């Protein structure tokens, strides 16, 4: 999550949706914000305490966390935005990220299909692992009643175009969007990783995202 009081925006960072690039592009804007240094000090104090004093909005906090912590008038005034991604593609990206950087959290499964069945199998208790992409993307965007509380939802599939639109709404010239954490160890077409069974697992687990965000396994050309 990235908050700028000066520029009146709140970026909700959903994992594996291009958010690291968005943060990198927008972060320099915060340095001229008079609220930046108090926020930075609070963040450091939180880090030193093991994040036990609740003075920092976590990197992947949901929008409702900011809604609960900020004064109502402040939250309402912010331009709140996030980026989302096709759930089937996101799961492939997450698998390669974990295999590359945190292989101990694969549960011994080196194959994508086996890992996906292990983590999403509805007949088994949820498995503990580092992969927060098991969470529904829509949960980051709604309040406790299921109401959407963000102002703009961009798409990873046209990240640069939607990032430029977000900057236009913020009222700043769009900075160059760097390409961060680009995977080089995966096939470009996520559909190659799936069979009917694993595609259905994702369809069931992320049904809320698929319905609300309008994604399909086999998107129209």
C-alpha positions in Angstrom: 0.0 0.0 0.0 1.3 3.4 -0.9 -0.2 6.6 0.6 0.5 10.1 -0.4 -1.3 12.9 1.5 0.1 15.7 -0.7 -1.1 14.1 -3.9 -4.2 12.6 -2.3 -3.8 9.0 -3.5 -3.8 5.5 -2.0 -2.4 2.6 -4.1 -3.6 -0.8 -2.9 -0.9 -3.3 -3.9 -2.2 -6.7 -4.8 0.6 -9.2 -5.2 1.7 -10.2 -8.7 -0.3 -7.5 -10.5 2.5 -5.2 -11.5 2.4 -3.3 -8.2 6.1 -3.3 -7.7 6.6 -1.3 -10.9 3.8 1.1 -9.9 5.3 1.6 -6.4 8.7 2.3 -7.9 7.3 4.8 -10.4 5.2 6.7 -7.7 7.5 6.4 -4.7 9.7 9.5 -5.6 6.5 11.6 -5.5 6.3 10.9 -1.7 9.7 12.4 -0.9 8.4 16.0 -1.4 5.3 15.2 0.7 5.5 17.0 4.1 3.9 13.9 5.6 6.5 11.5 4.2 9.1 11.8 6.9 6.7 11.4 9.9 5.3 8.4 8.0 8.8 7.1 7.4 9.8 7.4 11.1 6.6 5.6 12.1 7.4 2.8 9.6 10.9 2.4 11.1 9.6 2.3 14.6 7.1 -0.3 13.6 9.9 -2.3 12.0 12.0 -2.1 15.1 9.2 -3.4 17.2 8.5 -6.3 14.9 5.4 -4.5 13.7 3.7 -4.9 17.0 2.7 -1.2 17.4 0.5 -1.0 14.3 1.9 2.2 12.9 2.4 1.0 9.3 0.0 0.0 6.6 1.6 -3.2 5.3 2.8 -3.5 1.7 -0.1 -5.7 0.7 -2.8 -4.4 3.0 -6.4 -4.4 1.9 -8.3 -1.2 1.2 -10.5 -1.7 4.3 -7.4 -1.4 6.5 -6.9 2.1 5.4 -10.6 2.8 5.7 -10.5 1.7 9.3 -7.3 3.5 10.3 -7.7 6.8 8.5 -10.2 9.6 9.4 -13.3 9.2 7.3 -12.9 12.5 5.5 -9.3 11.7 4.7 -10.1 8.3 3.3 -13.1 9.6 1.2 -10.9 12.4 -0.3 -8.2 10.0 -1.5 -8.1 8.7 -5.0 -7.9 5.0 -4.3 -6.7 2.6 -7.0 -5.4 -0.9 -7.6 -4.4 -3.3 -10.3 -5.8 -6.8 -10.9 -4.8 -9.7 -13.1 -6.4 -12.7 -14.7 -6.5 -15.3 -11.9 -5.2 -18.2 -14.0 -2.2 -16.1 -15.2 -1.6 -14.8 -11.6 -1.3 -18.3 -10.3 1.4 -19.2 -12.8 3.3 -16.0 -12.0 3.1 -16.8 -8.3 4.3 -20.3 -8.7 7.4 -19.2 -10.6 8.1 -16.4 -8.1 8.0 -18.8 -5.1 10.1 -21.5 -6.9 12.7 -18.9 -7.8 12.8 -17.0 -4.4 11.3 -19.1 -1.7 11.4 -22.8 -2.9 11.0 -24.1 0.6 7.4 -22.9 0.5 6.4 -25.1 -2.4 5.6 -28.0 0.0 7.9 -30.3 -2.0 5.9 -29.8 -5.2 8.2 -28.7 -8.1 5.5 -29.1 -10.7 2.9 -26.3 -11.2 -0.1 -28.6 -11.4 0.9 -30.5 -8.2 1.5 -27.3 -6.3 -1.8 -25.8 -7.4 -3.7 -28.9 -6.3 -1.9 -28.9 -3.0 -2.7 -25.3 -2.2 -6.3 -25.1 -3.6 -7.7 -28.6 -3.0 -11.1 -27.9 -1.5 -11.1 -31.3 0.3 -8.1 -30.5 2.4 -7.4 -27.9 5.0 -5.7 -24.8 3.7 -1.9 -25.4 3.5 0.4 -22.9 5.1 2.8 -21.3 2.6 4.1 -17.8 1.7 1.9 -17.5 -1.3 -0.6 -14.7 -0.5 -2.0 -15.0 -4.1 -4.3 -17.7 -2.6 -6.4 -14.7 -1.5 -9.1 -13.3 -3.7 -8.2 -10.0 -5.4 -11.6 -8.6 -4.9 -11.1 -8.9 -1.1 -8.5 -6.1 -1.4 -11.1 -3.8 -2.9 -14.2 -4.1 -0.8 -15.6 -3.3 2.7 -17.1 -5.8 5.1 -20.4 -5.6 3.3 -18.9 -6.4 -0.1 -19.1 -2.8 -1.4 -16.4 -1.6 -3.7 -14.4 1.1 -1.9 -11.8 2.0 -4.6 -12.2 4.5 -7.3 -10.3 2.9 -10.1 -9.3 -0.7 -11.0 -6.5 -1.0 -13.6 -5.6 -4.2 -15.4 -2.2 -5.9 -15.5 -3.1 -6.9 -19.1 -2.7 -3.2 -20.1 -0.7 -1.9 -17.2 1.0 1.1 -18.8 -2.3 2.5 -20.3 -4.2 2.1 -17.0 -1.3 3.5 -15.0 -1.3 6.6 -17.1 -5.0 7.0 -16.5 -4.5 6.7 -12.8 -1.8 9.4 -12.9 -4.2 11.6 -14.9 -6.8 11.2 -12.2 -4.3 11.9 -9.5 -3.3 15.0 -11.4 0.4 14.3 -12.0 2.4 13.7 -15.2 2.8 9.9 -15.6 6.4 8.9 -14.7 8.1 6.1 -16.7 6.8 2.8 -15.5 9.9 0.5 -14.8 9.7 -3.2 -15.5 10.4 -4.8 -12.1 10.5 -8.5 -11.3 9.9 -9.6 -14.8 9.9 -13.4 -15.0 12.2 -15.1 -17.6 11.5 -18.7 -16.6 7.9 -19.1 -17.7 5.9 -19.6 -20.8 4.1 -16.5 -22.1 0.8 -18.2 -22.5 -0.5 -19.2 -19.0 -3.0 -21.7 -20.6 -0.1 -24.0 -21.3 0.2 -24.8 -17.6 -3.3 -26.0 -17.1 -5.5 -29.1 -17.8 -9.2 -29.1 -17.3 -9.0 -30.1 -13.7 -6.5 -27.4 -12.5 -8.3 -24.7 -14.6 -11.5 -25.7 -12.8 -9.8 -25.5 -9.4 -8.9 -21.8 -10.1 -12.4 -21.2 -11.4 -14.0 -22.4 -8.2 -11.6 -20.8 -5.7 -11.5 -17.4 -7.4 -15.1 -17.4 -8.6 -15.7 -14.0 -6.9 -12.8 -12.4 -8.9 -13.8 -14.0 -12.1 -17.4 -12.8 -11.8 -16.7 -9.3 -10.5 -13.6 -8.5 -12.6 -14.9 -10.2 -15.8 -12.0 -12.6 -16.4 -12.1 -15.8 -18.4 -9.7 -18.7 -18.8 -9.7 -18.3 -22.6 -10.0 -14.6 -23.2 -11.5 -13.3 -26.4 -8.8 -12.2 -28.9 
